Structure formats: structure tokens, C-alpha cells
Amino acid sequence: AATGSPVRWLVDHRLLVRVAGGKGGTAGMVELPREVGLLLRRDTGPLGPLRTSPPAVASTPREPKAADSAGAGQTMEVVRHTEALLEQLAAEPAPVLRSGGLGVRDLRRLARTAGLDEPTAALLLEVAYAAGLTGEVELPGAAGRYGADQQVMPTAGYEMWRAGSLAQRWEQVARAWLTMTRQVGLVGQRDDRDRPITVLSAEAERAGAPAARRAVLGVLADLEPGSAPTADEVLTLLDWRAPRRSRGREAAHREVLTEAASLGVTGLGALTSYGRLLLAEATASEDRDADDPLGLRADADEGTGTAVRALDALLPAPVDHFLVQADLTVVVPGPPEPALAAELEVVAEPESAGGASVHRITTASVRRALDAGYSADDLHDLFRRRSRTPVPQGLTYLVDDVARKHGGLRVGSAGAYLRSDDEALLAEVLADRRVEALALRRLAPTVLVTPYQAGRMLAVLREAGFAPVAEDATGSAVLSRPKARRAPARVSVATRALDPLATPRLPLPRLLGVVEQIRRGDAAARAARRAPAAVRGGTPDGPTPATGHSEALAVLQQAVRDKALVWVGYVDAHGATASRLVRPVSLGAGYLRAEDERTEMLHTFALHRITAAVLER
């Protein structure tokens, strides 16, 4: 039967022929005729030149060690920039838009603060979210700048991520990039409804993104170590391997090469040695998950992966010391250990980052350390223990001066206070166990404070037998009298009945207006009695009027054209039926606009409420 399949089309056009016989396994099989096959294999045939071997890479190969060194340096930058972005999110969380994702302004703010371009910042934010380092937090009742009730900020896993080594932190980020179903290159483009695609929005989801990354990295992994093909050569190799699968996805494959270089998976255009190991581990992990989807078999080789160990050998060893200069700058000659990095974050201000980072000790940083719980002796001990150079005398003086002034003023909060010139009375109140719930604390011989409000303090003290008096901010006593609630004043019925002059008199213009309304009501009643029976809801006398909705619309259209009077029966908003003699003016948009002949007023009737329409005879 004609199924519309490509095989059926080829058979119908004699490009495929049935296999003779039809017994056993050959039933329903087709084969390609020899003449057609020879034509297709020609270089001038419809398929063009066919290559039996993959296209050669003409680009100059890189030294594997140089590629690994360049990639390792990029991994350090990736970890540093990711940490800077997440620290900015911790200081000022980004609100989630109503349509999902982060706003363009927040992306620009984060990129500008971290010193990155917007595409790189979007990539690191997407990868950090996929790695579980950031997440949304519900904020009920607290709307953001865009009316959102969610904010993106670092998760608890971010603290564990910071405690790991550089290689472990990079491996977690790179593995999330390999497996996430997000195409970061779509950020900034327009979707089908011409709306911008933002970071972390649902429009950037692409189920084929992991397969595209593995395909591109697989091409690089199959080449010799140090091979650095261009993007066009990689696309040619992908087209040779799977023509139908790779066509139409050239832009996504180019984005994979750019992202791999930004994340340090490739160096100088070549796949690094640890990147090759990471790809092999990710593929083996997927195969293991496919064989054991429930995770019943324990993984025997859990722990640090080979990619982490290979990258650790390329990165400089972490240091646990620094060099203090005479100008109060601190030089860290290498990547700091997690403990040293945490201490420097508190006691110093960062100035530059890289292989050797530079920090500066200032008055504000020393004050921040004292606020965090350090004492002057703790800071002196920290600099003596961590510094490989003698501690400058200026740093010692700076710590002592700031510590001497620190805490001279205390700031706190209190709900209410209790004061008295009688110190013995305040001592009695403070010692009374009946008022222990107030958690009173003595600030001065004549002043006590409590975290609770003044109303509760008054109630508890009065229940305990004391006689406190409330006072305002100026120290004046607050008088408290019961407020009597009264209804609005009314005139007695007897007074209105006995005093005829008490009846209010209407002004003459208002009285004439009331009479006019009464006359119009009488005229409307008489007109309603003269209305046709179909409009009133009864049986009409004589010819049958237009009672159907479509017939009523036809009568109204004729009345609009002829400018004739017509009786309209309709149902008002309260469900009561009424009739009115009007002259239609316009009919459209579901409404009838007509002029009442008696009142000379313009009325609007909803067409779905009109029940009948009869021309005035």
C-alpha cells in the first residue's frame, strides 16, 4: 500500500527493486540496482564526491603540554569568575521574572561587577545553576523590582563547593555543562513570540544540547592529542560522520567549541588531556546508569576522578601563606587554600587576582574582622602565622588603633523602657519573679528596658500590683480615658410628628424637577400600555411582529436605515421586562444606540438583552 515513505517512493520510481524469491528472511526485502549504485558513486553524481575516509585536518597541531597549560590557566579563571558571580548574587539576589529567568538588567549588572562580557556571564550562571550552586528562594509577600516573589541566590551546596580544591570545583562545573539540557547561545535572541530569551528561562531548554556537546568533543577526542582543527573542519568531520544528524545544527556546534574554550575544556583549540578524561568519565557514567538505572550496584571506584587528578598535576600547588608588604599589601604567591582564602576574605580587600593574587589591609577590613569575632590578639597571631615576611610595624599599629576604638559605642533595639527616680523601686521590679516574662535589663540605675512593647509591659506590671504610667517621647504622661462610642444624631419621631415646621422644604428648582420626573413616568406607563403585545410579552393583535432575535435585528437595521420609530422589548439588569419607544441611531459592536422620543435622551441597549422589536404603525 502507498504509505508515503521514502522506501515506497524509491520502489515506485524503480530506484529500488524487490528481492526475488520471497521465502524465509528475504520476504519484503529490496536492493539497490548496480547501475544506480555506480551512478551515485561517481564524483559528478547527485551525491557529489564521496569520501571513504574522514577529511584530514589541515590546521597546525599544538604541543599537548602547551594546550594543557593554556586550558589549566583558563580553568582557574573559570572558577574565580564563577565565585565572583555567586558572591554578587549572595550580596544582592537577582529577582526572577514573571515569565521565568533573570532580567537583562541583572545580567548586565552581574557581568559588569565581575568584569565579564554578557555571553560569558550567561554561560557561567547557567552552568552554576545546572551544578546546583544557585537556586530560587520563595519570598511570599515581598515583591521585587519586576513584581516577582522569587530570587536567585547561592545554595547550601555553594559552601561545600568553595571548600574543595580548584580541580574539584572545575570538574563539578564542567560535568554540569556536559550534561545540562540548556543551549546558552540562545540567550539574547528572540523566541517564536518575539520575546527576548533570558538567562535561566524555559525557552533556552534544548533536549539535544548534551548530544551536540558530546558529538563535538568526540570529534576532537578521536583526533591525535594536540590537534587543533578549525570550526569549519570540525563541522566537516561531523557532516561526514552523520550527515542527516549534523545538518541544520551548525550554529549549536560552533557554540559548543566557544563554550569549551571559555570553560577550559580545550586549550589553544585542542582538547586537553583532562578534558579527554572528563569526556570518557561522563560517557562511562552514562553507560553505567543505563545498565543500573535504579543504582542498586555500588560504585567501586567512587572518589576523585582521573580528570581531577590530571588537572591537579597541571595547576600550581595551593599555598597556605602570604607575603605582607610595607604598604600593607598582602601577596599570595599561588592559589590559596580554602582556609587561607576564607581568612583573607575577612581581613583584607582584594585588589587583583590571577596566579598570584594581591590584597590590601585597610581600616575597614580590620573593623570587619573585629565585627566577625576576631580580637586584636587573634589578628596579630594570624599575620605572624601566615606571613613569610616580618609583619610591618604599621600593620600592628593599625590593628591596635582600630581595636581600641572598636565597641566604644553600642547599638541595640528595645521595645519599651521603664524609668523611675526611685532606684529601690526599680530594683524591686527587677527582682520580682512575676515580671520575669518581660526579660527586663538594667541600662542605668534609673532605667530598665524590655524587648516587648509598652502595652504589654503596662499590663504585666499592673497585674503584678505596680502602678506604672505611660509617657510619650517628650517625657509627658499620657492620659488615658475611656472613649464613649456613639451613633450619629437622629431626630425623634415624636418631634417630627408634632412639629410640622420640622419637615424639610425642597427648593423650587428641585421640586419642579421631581414633578417633571413624575410626569415622564406617567407618560412612559401610558406608552407601555400602548406598546404591541409582543413587546410586552403577551399575544399581539393583528400581524405577528418580529419576536425572534434574528428577526428583531433585521427590524432594528431597517429602522436605522429608515430613521423610523420602533418599539423595543428588553430585559434589564434585574431580570424585569420593559418596553420603550425609541428611534434607532446606530447598531454595532453588540449594542443599539437609540433616542427616546419622550425624554429626548440617548440610550444604549445590549443586543443580547433585546427580546422583541416592532415598528411603530
N, C-alpha and C positions, 0 to 999 in steps of 0.2 A: 504494500500500500504506500501511497505517496505521503511521506512523513515530513518532508521539508528539510531533512537532514543533509549535510554535505555529502555523505556517502551515497545517499539516494540520487542526488544531483549528478555526481560523477558517474554512477552506473547508467543513468538515463542518457547521458551525453557520451557514452562509450569510452570514457577515460578509465574506468574500472570495469572488469569483466568478472562474471561468476566463475567459480572453480567447477570444472566438470566433475560429475560423479554424484556428489551429494550424500555419500554414506559416511557414517562414523563422525569423525571430528571435522570433516571438510564441508559439512552441510551449512549452507548460508555464507560461505567464505568468498571473498573477492580477491583479485590480484591485479597488479599494475602491469599492463602490456609492455613488452620490451621496447617497442617503438616509442611509446610515450616516455618511458624512463630515459632512453637515450636523448630525447629532445630536452627533457628537463635538466639533464646533467651537462648540457652544453653551456659554455660561458655566455653565449648570446641568447640563451633560453629565457623563458619568462621569470625564472628564479634568480637570474644573474649568476655570477661566478660563485661556485660552491667550494668551500674550504673543507678539506678533510682533517685539518689540524687547526688548533686555535691560532688567532692572529698573534704575531710576535709583537713584543713591547719594544719600541724603539727608543724610549727615554733612557737617559744615562742612569745606571744604578747608583744607589747611595752606599756608603760604607755602613754596614749594620750597626757598628758601635756609635757612629755619628747619629744615625736615626734614633737609636735608643736614648742617647744623651739628650737630643732635642725633645723627644717625647717625654722623657723624665722631667725635664725642666718645665714643660707645659703642664704636667700633672700637678706640680707644686703650685703653679698659678691657678689651676682649676680649683684646687682645694682652698686656696686663700680667698679667691673671689667668691666661691660658694659660701664660705664662712662669713665674709663681709656682707653679702646679701641677706643671709639669715639673721645676722646681728641687727641689720637695719629693720627687718621685719619684727624682731623682738622689741626694738625700741619704739617703732611706730607700725603696728599691724596694718595691713592693707585690707580695705573693705571689699567684700565680694559683691559684684554687680547683681542686679535682679535677674539678668539673663545668664549669669554664671561667669566665672573668671575674674581677672583683675582688670582694672581700668587702665587706659592708655597713660593717664597722668601718673598713676602709681608706678607703672613700669618705667616711665621716664625718670621719675624721682629716684627709684632704686638704682637704675643704671648710672645716673649722674653721680650719686653718692659713692657707688663702688668703683667709679672710673671705667665703666664698660660701655660698649655700644649696645643698643637696644636688642639686636638679634642674639648676641652672646648672653645678655642678661635674661632674655626669654628662655634660652636653652637651659641655663643653669637653674632657673626657677622651675621649669618643667621637670628636669631631672631630679632636683631635690624633692619635689612633690612625689614623683614616682618612687624615690628611695625611702619615702616615709619620714623625711626630715621636716616637712611642713604639713599643715593640715588646717581645716576650718574649725572655728570655735563659734558656737551659738551664743549670741548676745541678745537674749529676749529683752525687749523694751528699750534697747539702745540702738538707735538708727545712726548709720554713718553718713558720710557726705552724699552718697548716692542712694540713700534710703535703704541700705542693706542692713540685715541683722546678723551677718556672719563676717568674720575676719580671718585672714590667713596669717598664721604665725608659726614659729618653730614648735615642734612636738617634743615630747619627753625623749624620743629617740635621738634628738639632736645632741643632747648632752652625752649620751653614750658614743655617738659618732665622733664628737670632739675628743673623747678620751683615747681613741685609737691612734695608731701610727699613720703617717702620711700615706703609705701604700694601702693600708686597710681602708682608710677613708676614701681614697680614689677608687679602689676596687668596688666599694658599695655604690658609688655614684655611676661608674662605668657600666656595671652589671645592670643597674636600673635603666640606663639608656638603651642597652641592648634589648631589653625585654619590654619596654613600655610601648603601649599602643597609641603613641602621640606623634604627630608629624609637626615638629616645631616650625618648619619652614612656612606653614600656613598662617602663622601669627602675623597680623598686619594686613593680610589680604581680605577680600570680601567674600561672603558666603552667597548662597543662592538668593537670599532676600536682600542682598546689597548691604548687609551689616558687617562691620569690621570683626574679624576673628581675633579675640584677645587671648592672653595667657591663661591657661587652665580652663578655658571654655570647652564645652562639649563639641563644638564644631571642628576642633583640631584632632578628634579621635579618628584614627585610621587603623583598621584591623590588620592591614598588610604591612604596617611600618616595621615590625620586628623581622619579617621575612625579607624586606628590602635591605635592612642593615646587614643581616647575615649573608645575603647574596653578594653585596658589595665587598664585605670583609672576606668572604670566602674566595672571591677572585684574587684579592691581594694575598691571602694565605697560600693559595696554590702556586703563586709565583716564587721565584728564588728570594731568599732573605736579602733585603736591601733594594728590591725592585721598586721603583717609584713611577708607575705609569701615570699618564695624564688622565684627566676626567674623560676625555673622548676615547682614549684607549680602554679604559675600564668599561665604558658603555658598549664599545665594540665587542669586548670579551663577553659581556652579559648577553648581548644580542646573539652572539654565536652559540652560547650555551642554551639559551631558552628564548628563541625569537618571539614567540607569542606572549610569553610572560613578561618580558622586559620592555616591549614596545608600549609607548604611552606613559612610562614611568621614569623617563629620563630626568625630569626635574627632581623627583624624590631621590634618585640615586646620586645626583650631584649634591643634594643637601646632605646625604649620608657622609660623603667624603669631606665636606666642610665641617660637619659636626665632629667627625672622628679626629680631624686635625685640631679643632678647638679643645676637645677633651683630652688630647694627648694619647689617643689610641694609635695614631700614626705620627711619625716624625719625619720631616723633610719629604713628605709624600709617600713614604714607605711604611708598611705595617711593622710596628715594633715587636720585639721578641715577647714582651709581657702581654702585648695586645693579642698576639697569636695564641698564647697560652690562655688568655681570658676567653677568647672565642671558642677554643677547644673545651674549656671547662663548662661554658654555658651550653654548648651542644651536648656534652656528655650528661649534664644535669637534666636537660630536656628529655634525653633518651631514658634516663633513669626514672624520671617522673612518669613517662609513658608506660614503662614496664611495671611500675609500682605506683598507681595513681592514688592509693589510699595511704601511702607512706608507712606500710607495715614492716618493711625490711629496713633495719637500721643502717645508716651510712657508716661504713667502717673507717673511711678516711676523712672524717669531719675535722675541721681545724683550718689553719692557714693554708690557702691555696698556693699552687705553684706560681701563679701570676703575681701574687703579693710578694712571695719570696724573691722572684726575679726583679720586681720593681724595687724592693728594699735594697738589693745589691747595687742598683744604679743610683739611688738617692743618697745624698750625704747623710752621714750618721747624725741623729739628733743630739743636741748639746744640752747640758744641764748647768751651764754657767754663762756669764756675760762679762763684758768689759765696761767699767764705769769710767767715763772721761771727766776731765776737769771742768768742762762746761755743762756738767750734769746730764750728759747724754749717755745712753746705755746701748752698747753694740752687742748683738747676739750673733756670734760667728757661725751661723748654721740654723737649720730648723730647730726650734726649741722643743723640749719635751713637753708633754701635756701639763705637767705640774708647774714647770717654769713658765709656760705660756699663760696659765691661769694667774700666777703671781704678777707677771708683768702687766696683765690686763687691768689689775687693780692699782698698782703703784706707779705706773708710767703711762705716758701718752705716746701712741705710735706715730712715727714720722715717715718712715719708708719701709717697704717690705721687699722681699726677694730672697736670694740665697743667704744674705746676711742682713738682718733687719735692724733698724735703728729706732730707739725710743728715747723719750726725754722725761725727766723727773721735774715736775713743777709743783707749785704750792697747791694747786687744785688736785693734782694726783695724790699728793701726800694726805690732803684732807679727805679725799675719797677712801684711801686706805684706812685712815683712822675711823671713818664712819662705818667701814666694813668690819671693824672689830680689832684691827691691829693696834698695838700700843707703840710708843716710841722705841722701847727696847726690842719689840718684835721686828720693827723695820731696820734697826741697826743690825740685828742678828741676820736678817735676810740679806742685806747688802754685803756683810762680811762673809757669809756662807756661799753666796752665788758669784761674787765678783772675783775674777782672776787678777785684778789690778787693785792697788790700795784705794780705799774709799776716800774720796776728796773731803777735805775739812768743810768745804762749803755745803756738801750734802748733809753732813752731820748737823751743822748749824741749822740748815733748813728744816730738817725733821724735828729738831728740838724746839725751834721757834713756833712751828705750826702746832706741835703737840701741846705747847704751853698755853696757847690761845684756844685750843680746841675744847669745847664744852663749857666755856665761860658763861654762855647764855643757853638756857634750856627752853625748849618749845614743846608744849603739850596741849592736850584738849581736856576740857572738863564740861560736864553737863550743867552743873549748878554749884554754888558756893554757899557756905554758911559762915557768917561772921558775927562776932559779939565782942564788946569791950570787956566782958566778964570772962577771963581765961579759965576760971574754975568751972563755969558753966559749960564751956566748950570741952574741957577735959571730961566732965561728966557725960556729955553726949557721946564723945569718942569712946568712952569705956562702957557705955550702955550696950548690952547684948541684944536688946530689942531692935536696934537700928543697924545691926551688922550687915543687913542686906544692902544698905546704901554704899558700902565699901568706902567709908569716909577716910580721907587722908589729910594730915595737917600740913599746910603750906607755911603758916606763920603762927605765932602764939594766939592770934585772934581770928584766924581764917581756916576753915575746913572746906574741902572740895569733894565732889562725888561725880562719877561718870554719868549719873542719871539726871533727868530733867528736874526743874524746880518744882513742878506739880507733884511728882512722886515723892520728892524729899519732904514737902509740906505735909502730905498725907501720912507718911511713915512717922514723922516727928510728932504730929498731933495724936496719932494712935498710941505713941509711947508716953503721952502725958505732957509733952512740951508745948509751948505756946509760941511758935515762930511767926514772924510777919514777913510777907513778901515785899521786896523792894525792886525798883526799876534800875536802869543803867546809871542814873544820876545819884542813887542812894536814897531817893524819896520812897516813903512807904506807899504801897499800892493798896488803895481802898477797895474792898470787895463787898458789894451789896447785891442781894438777890434781885434779879431783873424780872419784873412782872410782865407777863405776856398778855397782850390784849388784842381783840379783834377790831376791825375797822368800825368806826362810829355809824350807827343806824338810827333813823327817826322812829319813834314809837308809832304803832298802828293807831292807837287811840288819839294821839296828837294829830295824825294825818286826817282822821275821820272828823274830829271836832273843829279843826281849823281849815275852812275852805280856802283861805288865802294861802295856805301852805302848799297847795298844788302848784307845781311849776308851770309857768306860761311859756308857750312857744313863740318865738319871733314870727312876725308876719311873713317874711320870705319862706321860712321853713314850713309854716302852716299851709301856705299856698302850694308848696311842693308836695306835701302829703296829700292834699286834695287832688292834685294832678295825677299822682300815682294811683289813687283810688279810682279815678275816672278811667284811667288806662286799663286798670284791672277789670272794671266792668265791661269796657269795650272788648277786651280780649275774651272774656267769658261769653259775650254775645257772639263774637266771631267764631268761637269754638263750637257753639251750638249750631251755627250756620255751616260749619265745615262738613264735607262729604262724610258719609258713614264709614267708608273705607279708611279715611284718615283717623277718625275717632275710634276705630276698632270694631264698628258694627257692620251691618249689611247695607251696602249702598243702594240708593234708589236710582233706577234707570240703568244706563250702560255701566259695565264693570270697569272700575278705574284700574290704574297700574299699581297693583299691590305687591308684586314680586320685586326683589332687589334690582335685578337687571332691567325690568320694565320701568321701575322708579328712576333709575339712572338715565334711561332714554327720555323720559318725560322731563327730567331736570335739564338735560342737554338741549332739548327743544326749547324749553323756557328760557335758557340762557341766550340761545340764538334769537328768539322772538322777543326777548325782554318782556315776557308775559308773567302775570301773577300765577302763583301755584300754591296749593295747599300742601304742606309738608307735615307728615306724621313722624314722630321720633320718640325715642326713649331717652330720658335724661339720666344724669349720673346716679340718681337714687332709684332707678328702675321704674319710674312712673311714666306713663304715656301722655303725650301732649301734642297739640297741633298748632300750626302758626301759618298765617297767610303772608307770604314773602315774595319778593321779586328777585330771582337769582341774578348774581353779578358774575361769578366765576365758579368753575368746577375743576378741581385738580388736586393732586398730592393727597388724595384721601379726604378732602374737606370741601364743603359747599359754603360759599360766601354769598349771603343774600341780605337784602334790605327790607326791614319791616315797614309796611306802608303806614301803620298807625303811629308808631313811635319814631319813625324816620331814623332808626338805628341800624347799624350793620352787625349782623350776627354770623357766627361760624358754626356749622353743623358737621359732625363727623359722619362720613357716609355709611359706616357700619352701624350707626345708631338710627338711621332713617328707615322707617318701616313702610311708608307709602308716599306717593306723590300724585296729586290730581290737579289738572289745570283749572283755574277759576273760569266758570262759564259766565 
